[in-house]
Amino acid sequence: MLNLITQSLAVGSLNLDILEAAFELYLEAPQESHPVISLKTLSKRTGSSPLKCRNAIVEACKMGRFPNCSLST
């Protein structure tokens, strides 16, 4: 039960605008062994810094989102 609460709080702390745009890029990427998400493109779409975008994706990956993705600059 505590794990569920912790996970829901962690999801709430993530930037949903970044994650939605990242998911669009993830789906647009060729579905190779590791779809690539461009931090530069994501930053332009969201108006956030590339570092903030990277951190949001890394946190989401820790929770099982964006399986097998790679990040590019």
N, C-alpha and C positions, 0 to 999 in steps of 0.2 A: 504494500500500500504506500509506504514512504517513497519507494522508487517511482511510482506513478505520479505522486505529487511533485517530486523533484523534477521529473521529466516534463511535466506540464508547465512548471515555472520556468524551466530553461527554454522551452519553446516560446513562451510569452516574452522572454527577454531578447529574442532574435528579431531582427529587422525584417518584417514580412514583405516590404516592398522589394528589398534586395533578394530575398528568397524566391519571390514570384518571378522576378526578372531572370534570376539564375536558372529557375526551372524551365523557363521558355528557351533560354540558350542551351540548356542541357538537352531539351527535346529537339532543337534545331540541329544540334551537332550530329555528325555522322556517328551512328551507333557501332563504333569499333569496340575494341576491348576496353578502351578508356575514353569516353566522350570528353571533349575539351571545352571548358568554360573560360572565355576570355575575360580577364579582370578589367581590361581596358574598356571593352564593349559594355560590360556590366556597369562599370563606373559611369560611363556616358549615359546609359539608360536611366540610372537611378539618381545621378547627381551626388553620389557618395564617393568617398575616396577609395582607391583600389585596396588599401589596407583594411578598411572597414568591410568592404565586399568580401575580401579573402577571409577575414575573421568570421563573418556570418556563415560562409560556406563551410569552413572547417568545423564550426560548432554544429552545424546541421549534419555534417558527415559523421560526427561522433555519435549522433542519435540515429544513424542508419539512413539518412537522406542522401541523395545524389550518389548512388552506389557506383563504384569504379570510375569516378570522374577524375579528370586531371585539370589543373588550372594553368593558364598561360597569362603572360603579361602583355 
